[in-house]
Each structure stands twice: as structure tokens, then as C-alpha cells.
Amino acid sequence: MIARLGAAAVHLLTASGAVLALLALRAVHQGDWQMMFVWLGAALIVDAADGPLARKLEVKTVLPRFSGERLDLIVDYLTYVAVPAYALTEAPLLPDYARLPAAAAILLSSLFHVADLESKTEEGYFVGFPAIWNIVVLYLFALGLPPYVALAVVASFVLATFVPLLAVHPFRVVRLRPLTCLITLLWAGAATAAAANPFPSPLWVQALLIVTALYLAGLGLYRSLA
């Protein structure tokens, strides 16, 4: 019974991401972009924690009827894709005429990624852009790009979903894992600072966001070409 309760608690933790998505949507509706990223950041922490907990508590064995992977995919689509797509329809980041088409392209291309059974390699890399639109939208807010440049960025990542280049998972890829974890922590600090300050972000935050992104993107590109 204790094992079943523990496993159920992990599923509840994963499911709480849906509530965080709802709170983020309310923040979008109110135009409170900082608060939107607070809720999306909390969802990111939940997503990082529930997998190791599920493996430690052997949730698949204890509660075989309920799929934690399916639950995780649903919640991830809400927090990584649906909320950021809606935010792009409301925020002054893209040209007015492009907001709704861009959001639709994000939703549809991300469904391709979610449904792709070969979207991850055995080494832990993602194949193609892994639909982390919450992070892309954070960069658009933090960097304060001109609308047409921001639109080009969005279009590039939509297309990158279908290009079989590898993207590193910061915790699952063994190669350079200690350094990658350190870089990821630096990125998390910069992202937190971005969400805690008015947009666009201070120059040092922008620089740290760019440098850490270049490392993570470069690691995946190097593995793709190796």
C-alpha cells in the first residue's frame, strides 16, 4: 500500500503541471509575462523531478495500469507548447499579422515531435528541435528582438523540428555530463534573473543566456556531425 501511495504521489506531481499551465494561461490573459514564466518555471522543475522519482519508486511496476509517460507527454505539451503558443498571440513580440499563424505552426509542428516514436536516441539526444517553446519564448522576451527577427527565429525552430539534427538532453547525455549540468545550472540562474526583472533583460542576463545556449546547441550539433 505504501508503495502504491508513493507511486500515485509521483503521478499527482506530474499532473500538477497541468494546473501550473492553467495558472500560466491566466497570467498571459492578464499580460503578466513575469508571472507566466514563474509558473512555467515551476512546471519545468516538476518535469525535471518526476522522472527520477518515478524510476526510484518503480512506478511502472507498482501502478502498471497508469502510464506516467503518457501523462508526462500531455502535461509537457501544455507547458512547453500550448501556453507559449498562446502567449505569442497576445504578446507584442511578433508582427500582428503573424501572431496567430506562428502559434498554429508551433502547435502543429510540436505534435509531430510528440508523436514521433524516434524523437530520442539511445544516448539521450533529441532528434530535431524538441519543442521547448517555453524556452524560445523566454529568449524572445529577454532579448527584446525586433518583431521580424523574432518571427524569423520562430520560423527557424518550426522548420528545425523536421531536421534530424541532435539536441542534447542536459541530464541524460553521458558525454560531458558534469560540464553540461554546470552550464545548465548557469542557464537556470540566468533564466530566473530574466523572469525576475523587466523585459528586455539586463545585458549580463542576455549574455549568459546566449553563451549557455550556444554551448548546449553546439554540443548537439557536434554529435550530429561526428
N, C-alpha and C positions, 0 to 999 in steps of 0.2 A: 504493500500500500504506500509506503514512504517513497519507494522508487517511482511509482505511478504519479504521485503528487509532485515529485520533483520534475518529472518529465512534462507533466501538464503545466507546471510553472514556467518551464522554458518556452513551451508553445504560447503561453499567455504573454510572455515577454516579447516574443516575435510579433504577436498580434497587436501589441501596444503600438507598434509602428503605424498602424492604420489610424489610430487616434491621433498620433503626432502629425500625420498627414492632414487630418481634418483641422487641427489647430493651425497648421501652416497655411492651409487654404483660407481660414478666417483672417490670418494676418495679411495675406495677399489682398483679400477683399477690402481690408482696412488701409491698404497701402503702407503697411508697416513692414518694410523689407528686412530690417534688422531682426525683428521678431520671427519672421518667416524662416530666416536662417538659423535662429536659435532652435526652433522646432525641428528643422531638417537636420541640424547638427546632432540633436538628441536622438533622432532616428538613425543617424549614421553610427552613433555609439552603440545603440541597441543591435544594429546589424552586425557590428564587429564582435559583440559579446555573445550573441545567442548561438552561433555555430560552435565555438569551443565548449560552451556549456552543454549543448546537445550531445556532442561527442563524449564528453566526460561522463554524463549521466546515461549514456546509451539509450537515447530517446527512441531511436528506431526500433530497438528490441523491446523496450518496455511498453511503448504505445504504437504498435505496428499499424493500427488502423488509420492513424492520422499522419499525413505527410508534412513534415517540417519543411522540406524543400519546396513543396508546392505553396505552402503558406508564406515562406520567405520570398518566393518569386512575386506573389501577389502584392505583398507589402512593399517590396523593392520597386515594383512598377509604379506604385502610388507615390512613394517618397523620392525616388530617383528620376522619375519621368513625368508623371501626371501633374504634380504640383509645380515643378519648374516650367513645364509647358504652359500651364495656366498663367503663371507669373509673367511669362513673356507676352501674353496677350494683354496684360494690364500695365506692365512697367514701361517707362519711356526709354527702352533700350534699343529697339528696332524701329525702322520706318513704319509708320502707321499701317500702310497697306500690306506690309509683310508679316505683321504680328500673328494673325490667325493662320495663314498658310505655313509659317515656320513652326508654330505649335503643332499643327496637324502632321507635318513631316516628322517632327520629333516623336509623336505618339506612334506613328505607323512604322518608322524605321526601328524604334525600340522594341516593338512587338516582334519584328524579325529576329532581333538579338535574343529576346526572351525565349522564343520558340525554337531557336537553333540548338539542336542536340550536340553540336560540335563547337559550341561557343567558348569552350575552355579546353586547354591542353592538359595532358597528364602532369606537366611540370607546374601547372597553376597559372599559366598565362591566359589572358582573354584573347580571343581571335576577333579582330576588328574592334572598333570603338565600343566599349562596354556599357553604353547608355547611362553614363554618370552625369546626367544633365543637371543635377543639383550642383555639381562642382563647376560645370561650364557656366551656369547662370551666376554663381558666386563670382567667377572671374570677370564676367561682363559687368557686374555691379562694381567690383573692386577696382577694375582698371579704367572704367569710365570711357570706353571706346566710342568713337563716332558711330551713329546708327548703322551706316552702310558697312563699316568694318565689322561691327558686331554681327550683322546679317551674314557676312561672308564667313565669319567664324562658325556660326550655327550651321550654315550650308555645308561647310567642310566636314564638320563632325557627323552630320547626317550621312554624307557620302562615305565617310570613313567606317561607318557601321558595316558596309558591304565589302570593304577591302580587307583581305586576310593578313594584315599586319598584326603583330602581337602587342598586347598591352600588359604590363606587369601587375600582378596582384601583390600589394605591398607586404603581405604576411605569408602567403603560400608559396611563393617562388623561393627556392633554396639559394640560388646564385646571389651572392652579395646580400643575403638577408639581413645581417646586422646593420650594414650601412643603409639599406633600403628602409629598415624600420626607423633608424635615426632620422633620415630625410623625411619620412612620413610624419614623425613627431614634430619636426620643424614646420612642415606644411600645416599640421593641425594647429600649431601655435599661431601661424600667420593667418589661417582661416578664422580662428577665434578672434584675433585682433581686428580682422576685416569686419566681422559681424558686430563687434563692439564699438565700432567707430562709424561716423557718417560716410556715405559713399560719394565719390570715389575714395578709395583708401589712401592712407598716408604713403609716401614714396617707399619707405622701408618695407612696408607690408607688401606693396606691389612687387618690389624686387624679390622678396623672399618667396612669394607665390610663384613668380616666374622661374626662379632658379630651381626650386624643388620640382616644379612641373617639368622642366627641361631634363632633369635627372631621370625622373620616372618614365617620361616618354622616350628618352634616349635609351634606357635600358631595354625597353620592349623593342624598339627599332633595331638595336644591336643584335638582339636574339633573333629577330626576323631575318636579318641579312647574314647571320653567321652560318 
